[in-house]
Amino acid sequence: MADPHIVGWAHTKFGKSEAAGTEALMAEVVGPALAHAGVGAGDLDGIFVGCYNNGFQKQDFQAALVAMGTPGLEYVPAVRMENACATGSAALYSAMDFIASGRGRIALVVGAEKMTAIPGNEVGDVLLTACYREEEADVAGGFAGVFGKIANSYFQQHGDRSAELAMIAAKNHENGMRNPLAHMQKDFGFDFCNTVSEKNPLVAGPLRRTDCSLVSDGAAALVLADAETAAQMQRAIRFRARAHVNDFLALSRRDPIAFEGPRRAWAKALEQAGLSIRDLSVVETHDCFTVAEMLEYEAMGLAERGEGWRAIRDGVTRFDGALPVNPSGGLKSRGHPIGATGVSQHVMMAMQLMGEAGAMQVAGANLGGVFNMGGAAVTSYVSIMERAK
C-alpha cells in the first residue's frame, strides 16, 4: 500500500526548557501541529510517541501523557516507541505502517525528551544505555568515548582528520545561525572548532567539545494522512522511499568505521526511489558527533570509504555546496533531545520541500534525504521525501 503523507507539523525551540517534563513539552506541539494540518483531535485515528527517557525523568508511560497535556485525545489509541537515538523515526515509521495498513486515515506522531533535569554525569550514564553495556559501559568518556574510539580507529587507518571534523562542526554551527529553533545559535568558526582550548577541550579521544552534540530538551510533531485524505489538505509531503536496517549492538561484532547499517539503509532507499545520492537537493543527517557525519558521507555514497573527509574539504556539503547537509544546523547546533530528533529531522525536511524553511531554505529543494541513527550505527532509518502538493 502507498505510504501516507505528512500534512502538518510543529516544533519547539530546542535547548534548556522550563517545561517540567515531556508531558508539557508534547503539549507545546500537539495543538499547533493539528492546527497546521487543519484537523481536530476528533479526526485522529492513532497517536505514536517517541521518547527514550530511560532515566531522564521518573514519569514514564509516555503515550498516555499526550492526552494529559491535550484534552480531547483521551480516547485515541496511543503507543510509545523507543529505538535509542532513532526513537523519533521509529514512532514515525510505525505511524506510517498503521495508515498504510488501512487501520486509520490520520495519525499524530510526537517526539519529545527532557534531558536537562538531571545532573550531567547522570545524563552520560543514561546515554550509555544505547550501547552494549556488557562490553562498553566502562569506556572512558561515556557515549562520547565510544565515538572517540571510532574516530581514533578512522584516524589510524586514514590519517588524522581533526581539521575536517572541525570544518563539519563550523559548518553546522554556521547553519544553525539561520535556524530560530536551534539550541546553539552561535557561529564558532573553523579556528575555534579546530583548536583545543579551555573553552573547547578534548572530550574523548580526538573529539573536542565542538565535535559533540548538545544535551537538549524539546519536542516535535508530525500529522500524517493517507494519500486520498492528504489530497484535500493545504500541504502534503510524500515519501518516495524509506528504509530501516539494523546491525549488531556490540561494536566488537563489526567494523566500527564501516557504518554498514547506514550504508545498507541508504542503498535500499535510493534504489527504491530510483535515485542516486547526487539527485537529492538536501540532506538532514545524524551528526551526534562530527565523526558520525563524516562516516555518513561515505555511507550515503558521497565519498569512497576512507575519504568522507573530502566531501567537507571540497565544500560539497556546505549550505552553498552541491548537496547541502544539515542546513538546520543538525544535532550539533539544532540540538539532540533524543526522542524528538528523528521527528525534528523530518519536520526540517518538510519545511525545506514546502519552501517554508525561511533563512534555512535551500534554493530549489525538491528531493530530500533524512538519515536518523540509533546508537553507534546500530539502527538506521533513511527517508527520501518530495513535495506532493
Disulfide bonds with the S-S distance in Angstrom:
none
